[in-house]
Amino acid sequence: MPDKPLPDVIAPDLDVLFCGINPSVFSAERGHHFARPGSRFWPAIHLAGFTPRLFSPDEDRQLLDHGLGITNVVARPTRAAAELTTGELREGAAALADLVAEFRPRVLAVLGVTAWRTGFDRPKASIGLQPERIGGADTWVVPNPSGLNARFQVPDLARLYRQLRP
């Protein structure tokens, strides 16, 4: 989407649309998703079997060749997701539902339970398949790959992300 500081990696009818909370300032400056050196997103999706090899952030657009895409709940880049307001997360959730309805991915994977709870007003939600569909897609909440989320290491992320595969 051209109006976003970090454009979505998206196409119609994807297998999985990964949805981060919002881009980091670093990712927006680089023009690629999960661009910070040492990002755990790329090894996690590779170990989960989504990519044939470990991709670098500069190859994020190649995810489309594998039926995958990336977007964010909130488009505004920040140094930390904690800088986002409840209003921004709620507005972003509504826009995300419209985006998913337009592009029709099979699965929407929201990377972060806190963003899901706040943005979609589901305060008791937990990780896993959600009872509601967003924009017509099966909706999963999986752990955010941020290094700040120390509870989940790359093998844990890969095990949980693997559930999203067709």
Summary of the structure (lengths in Angstrom):
residues: 166
radius of gyration: 14.1
end to end distance: 26.0
largest distance: 38.6
contacts: 517
relative contact order: 0.21
helix: 36%
strand: 16%
